[in-house]
């Protein structure tokens, strides 16, 4: 898929010879051993306990996405956001079912989505960063009533799955490519992660972050990413940004997660690297993918903003179902 001959000088560095993809140069590498993986799966995750859900973690008021104001963002949980820019209602990385894995397997949401899949209003655009189950929820996407009308923008190779789900307006992009929806520009940007939904398709489809630019706002959505040298380049080429929506959860153990997910401290560093005025934490407090306390990230995120001289007031988190202007 999207393969280049070995001697093709035009082949981008993130395209593997013969097909598939890899992370940008200078990205962290996983150094976990088989023993680390077995301990993670058989001991750490089995011992992990969900602590009490903090007061205020879920917004008290129902979420009215259809009337979301201009330049506002709403968190539906995990990496799923709705935001309105240039009058367009955008939905990112839908994960709205209790379990997104195949046949009901996989991690389960311990907080329901702020909006049920069948109750989603018509959106103007769905942006999908990669093909992992917690970012492409097949049941939710099949329940969406406007599949044949709503454009989907995704990285290379992901469109085939979306087509099988009944979507007809699919735009696949490579890193550094743009797509225009009236006055809203969507940019496919690098990320440090991996892809795959089965045993034999690892890194066969691309993963990405996104930039959303209107006449008066520029927002970066990180999808899933670890830190890396590429974020300074993103800041230079696509920044500065008014807001970075950055992952701050699912980061332990570091030997396994350091090449795919950021810590809260790394989330602030990424926001600084891309030149974002504010950072909104995501990918926490919704599902236990890893054994750390799922509610510890916000405090670490704010403390890191203070320690890295980013400004504690610039490190935002939302309750699930919460809305904020940007």
C-alpha positions as MATLAB code, in Angstrom:
seq = 'XXXXXXXXXXXXXXXXXXXXXXXXXXXXXXXXXXXXXXXXXXXXXXXXXXXXXXXXXXXXXXXXXXXXXXXXXXXXXXXXXXXXXXXXXXXXXXXXXXXXXXXXXXXXXXXXXXXXXXXXXXXXXXXXXXXXXXXXXXXXXXXXXXXXXXXXXXXXXXXXXXXXXXXXXXXXXXXXXXXXXXXXXXXXXXXXXXXXXXXXXXXXXXXXXXXXXXXXXXXXXXXXXXXXXXXXXXXXXXXXXXXXXXXXXXXXXXXXXXXXXXXXXXXXXXXXXXXXXXXXXXXXXXXXXXXXXXXXXXXXXXXXXXXXXXXXXXXXXXXXXXXXXX';
ca = [
       0.000    0.000    0.000;
       1.454    3.352   -1.068;
       4.790    1.644   -1.700;
       7.791    3.280   -3.346;
      10.625    1.494   -5.172;
      13.837    1.354   -3.163;
      15.631    3.670   -5.607;
      12.876    6.307   -5.748;
      14.466    9.555   -4.572;
      11.028   11.101   -4.004;
      10.081    8.584   -1.293;
       9.367   10.470    1.965;
      11.372    9.302    4.970;
       8.262    8.021    6.767;
       7.309    5.716    3.861;
       8.908    2.288    4.028;
      10.234    0.701    0.871;
       7.518   -1.578   -0.493;
       4.759   -0.146    1.689;
       3.966    0.753    5.245;
       5.106    3.645    7.390;
       7.455    4.632   10.193;
       7.924    7.487   12.623;
       9.832   10.690   11.822;
      13.614   10.737   12.281;
      14.601   11.476   15.864;
      11.530    9.810   17.382;
      11.854    7.758   20.586;
      12.091    3.998   20.255;
      10.472    1.316   22.328;
      13.029   -0.575   24.406;
      10.719   -3.023   26.174;
      11.607   -6.693   26.463;
       9.250   -9.647   26.182;
       9.370   -9.818   29.968;
       8.199   -6.190   30.150;
       5.218   -6.955   27.898;
       4.249  -10.053   29.858;
       4.466   -8.182   33.146;
       2.344   -5.381   31.703;
      -0.371   -7.692   30.369;
      -0.430  -10.402   33.018;
       0.440   -8.488   36.195;
       0.234   -4.707   35.934;
      -3.105   -4.485   34.120;
      -4.700   -7.211   36.246;
      -3.629   -5.443   39.430;
      -4.719   -1.995   38.256;
      -7.783   -0.767   40.119;
     -10.100    2.032   39.102;
     -10.146    4.630   41.888;
     -13.316    6.565   42.715;
     -14.316    8.966   39.967;
     -13.568   12.499   41.212;
     -16.399   14.944   41.733;
     -16.816   17.159   38.706;
     -15.204   14.730   36.273;
     -18.468   14.595   34.304;
     -20.217   17.831   33.364;
     -23.571   18.323   35.060;
     -25.332   19.875   32.081;
     -26.270   17.904   28.946;
     -24.149   18.643   25.897;
     -25.846   20.355   22.950;
     -23.405   19.791   20.108;
     -25.723   21.054   17.404;
     -25.562   24.517   18.970;
     -21.884   24.514   19.949;
     -20.720   28.138   19.566;
     -18.001   29.285   17.186;
     -14.443   28.728   18.458;
     -15.563   26.378   21.227;
     -14.480   22.813   21.911;
     -16.378   20.034   23.729;
     -14.822   16.870   25.171;
     -16.794   13.657   24.679;
     -14.068   11.628   26.415;
     -10.713   10.080   25.439;
      -9.644   11.645   22.092;
     -13.152   12.434   20.873;
     -13.877   16.153   20.611;
     -16.378   18.326   18.835;
     -15.334   21.836   17.902;
     -16.743   24.571   15.750;
     -14.477   26.631   13.517;
     -15.425   28.689   10.462;
     -18.994   27.659   11.188;
     -18.106   23.975   10.690;
     -18.798   21.340   13.339;
     -15.829   18.958   13.460;
     -15.699   15.583   15.243;
     -12.371   13.905   16.054;
     -11.499   10.244   16.676;
     -14.952    8.888   17.603;
     -14.940    6.457   20.545;
     -18.454    6.515   21.973;
     -19.338    2.866   22.632;
     -18.603    1.187   25.950;
     -16.082   -1.078   24.223;
     -14.557   -0.327   20.840;
     -12.562   -3.544   20.408;
     -13.603   -6.470   18.213;
     -16.475   -8.667   19.407;
     -16.838   -6.686   22.612;
     -13.259   -7.310   23.756;
     -10.753   -4.663   24.756;
     -10.735   -1.936   27.398;
     -14.104   -0.595   28.475;
     -15.061    3.022   29.078;
     -15.754    3.589   32.755;
     -17.403    6.931   31.901;
     -20.103    6.909   29.200;
     -19.653    9.247   26.263;
     -21.112   12.714   26.697;
     -23.279   12.039   23.631;
     -24.437    8.599   22.490;
     -23.492    7.673   18.946;
     -27.106    7.465   17.801;
     -27.724   10.967   19.176;
     -24.901   12.707   17.343;
     -26.078   15.675   15.301;
     -24.971   16.024   11.719;
     -21.371   17.217   11.676;
     -19.542   18.881    8.809;
     -16.361   16.834    9.065;
     -14.990   13.757   10.843;
     -11.213   13.753   11.342;
      -9.545   10.441   12.219;
      -5.895   10.344   13.280;
      -5.193    6.596   12.996;
      -6.886    3.215   12.947;
      -6.614    1.990   16.551;
      -9.854    0.728   18.064;
     -10.084    3.509   20.648;
      -9.943    6.097   17.841;
     -12.150    4.373   15.260;
     -15.199    3.015   17.056;
     -16.914    0.898   14.399;
     -20.233    0.645   16.235;
     -20.429    4.383   16.784;
     -19.463    5.218   13.232;
     -22.070    2.801   11.864;
     -24.718    4.392   14.097;
     -24.066    7.868   12.706;
     -27.003    8.682   10.435;
     -25.229   10.888    7.883;
     -22.477    8.484    6.842;
     -23.004    8.936    3.121;
     -22.966   12.749    3.277;
     -20.293   13.658    5.849;
     -16.665   14.039    4.693;
     -14.066   11.962    6.524;
     -10.430   13.053    6.515;
      -7.880   10.437    7.536;
      -4.237    9.467    6.927;
      -3.152    7.173    4.116;
      -4.698    3.713    4.128;
      -7.441    4.379    6.690;
     -10.071    5.234    4.091;
     -10.646    1.606    3.173;
     -12.077    0.862    6.622;
     -14.228    3.985    6.524;
     -15.594    2.955    3.135;
     -16.627   -0.417    4.565;
     -18.546    1.460    7.260;
     -20.631    3.259    4.655;
     -18.769    6.558    4.306;
     -18.636    7.887    0.762;
     -16.731   11.188    0.966;
     -13.280   10.097    2.125;
     -10.123   12.191    1.857;
      -6.838   10.397    2.563;
      -3.843   12.624    3.239;
      -0.121   12.156    3.704;
       1.846   14.222    6.199;
       2.126   17.895    5.225;
      -0.841   17.731    2.865;
      -3.830   20.083    3.233;
      -7.527   19.850    2.468;
      -9.982   22.708    2.299;
     -13.606   22.741    3.462;
     -14.824   26.194    2.471;
     -12.821   28.562    4.724;
     -11.523   25.830    7.063;
      -8.134   24.319    6.200;
      -7.269   20.884    7.561;
      -3.586   19.896    7.567;
      -2.357   16.326    8.023;
       0.753   16.596   10.207;
       3.253   14.096   11.615;
       2.826   12.213   14.874;
       4.950    9.659   16.745;
       2.885    6.503   17.087;
       2.000    3.323   15.147;
      -1.051    1.707   13.561;
      -2.799   -1.637   13.340;
      -6.070   -3.376   14.148;
      -4.901   -6.990   13.957;
      -1.898   -9.276   14.137;
      -0.620   -8.731   10.618;
      -1.245   -5.077    9.719;
       1.122   -3.172   11.995;
       2.121    0.166   10.441;
       0.440   -0.633    7.123;
      -1.666    2.524    7.434;
      -0.438    5.972    8.398;
      -1.036    7.861   11.666;
      -1.084   11.627   12.036;
      -1.892   14.746   13.973;
      -4.046   17.496   12.481;
      -4.013   21.254   12.172;
      -7.301   23.127   11.801;
      -6.940   26.690   10.538;
      -9.685   29.282   10.119;
      -9.432   32.995    9.473;
      -8.935   33.709   13.184;
      -7.888   30.464   14.911;
      -5.298   27.709   14.499;
      -5.805   24.477   16.478;
      -3.581   21.392   16.649;
      -5.082   17.982   17.485;
      -2.450   15.420   18.438;
      -4.298   12.128   17.996;
      -1.996    9.648   19.729;
       1.626   10.686   19.926;
       4.848   10.429   21.852;
       7.233   13.394   21.931;
       9.835   13.808   19.223;
      12.027   16.191   17.281;
       9.328   16.644   14.636;
       7.195   18.934   16.799;
       9.586   21.842   16.492;
       9.258   21.436   12.725;
       5.464   21.410   13.021;
       5.651   24.656   14.960;
       7.870   26.241   12.329;
       5.841   25.072    9.327;
       2.254   25.079   10.596;
       2.274   27.128   13.819;
       1.887   29.038   15.949;
      -1.325   27.580   17.353;
      -3.994   29.049   19.584;
      -4.648   25.639   21.115;
      -2.923   22.254   21.255;
      -5.165   19.288   22.096;
      -2.576   16.846   23.383;
      -2.614   13.387   24.935;
      -1.573   13.229   28.596;
      -2.690    9.724   29.618;
      -1.915    6.028   29.042;
       1.836    6.470   29.552;
       2.972    3.659   31.888;
       5.142    1.630   31.796;
       7.529    3.941   29.984;
       9.578    1.081   28.521;
       6.496    0.202   26.438;
       4.693    3.529   26.037;
       7.565    5.973   25.540;
       7.409    5.546   21.744;
       3.638    5.967   21.421;
       2.116    8.090   24.226;
       3.219   11.247   26.032;
       3.347   11.838   29.765;
       1.663   15.001   31.088;
       5.086   16.621   31.268;
       5.830   15.676   27.669;
       2.414   16.993   26.651;
       3.413   20.456   27.846;
       6.761   20.160   26.062;
       4.982   19.261   22.811;
       2.657   22.261   23.170;
       5.681   24.498   23.676;
       7.495   22.992   20.698;
       4.624   23.660   18.299;
       4.111   27.184   19.611;
       0.678   26.711   21.182;
      -0.696   29.455   23.433;
      -2.762   26.942   25.426;
      -2.816   23.162   25.808;
      -5.899   21.005   26.420;
      -5.225   17.542   27.833;
      -6.963   14.481   26.401;
      -6.632   10.670   26.390;
      -7.127   10.405   30.152;
      -9.954    9.730   32.599;
     -12.116    7.678   30.233;
     -10.724    4.166   29.852;
      -7.909    2.253   31.548;
      -5.458    1.372   28.798;
      -2.475    1.337   31.156;
      -1.996    0.747   34.899;
      -1.398    4.287   36.196;
      -4.116    6.166   38.081;
      -6.375    7.452   35.264;
      -7.055   10.676   37.180;
      -3.499   11.710   38.077;
      -2.699   13.356   34.729;
      -4.363   16.786   35.195;
      -2.403   17.670   38.342;
       0.866   16.615   36.719;
      -0.118   18.534   33.570;
      -0.672   21.784   35.461;
       2.445   21.323   37.572;
       4.504   20.704   34.435;
       3.134   23.886   32.861;
       4.320   25.808   35.920;
       7.723   24.120   36.026;
       8.309   24.543   32.285;
       7.277   28.224   32.480;
       4.372   27.575   30.147;
       1.891   29.020   32.624;
      -0.405   26.930   34.800;
      -3.418   28.867   33.482;
      -2.520   27.728   29.957;
      -2.796   24.011   30.801;
      -6.474   23.156   30.450;
      -8.525   20.087   31.205;
     -12.265   19.607   30.805;
     -14.844   17.378   32.441;
     -16.359   14.846   30.083;
     -19.140   16.781   28.414;
     -17.412   20.069   29.218;
     -17.135   22.988   26.788;
     -14.574   25.777   26.547;
     -13.875   28.701   24.247;
     -10.464   28.899   22.589;
];
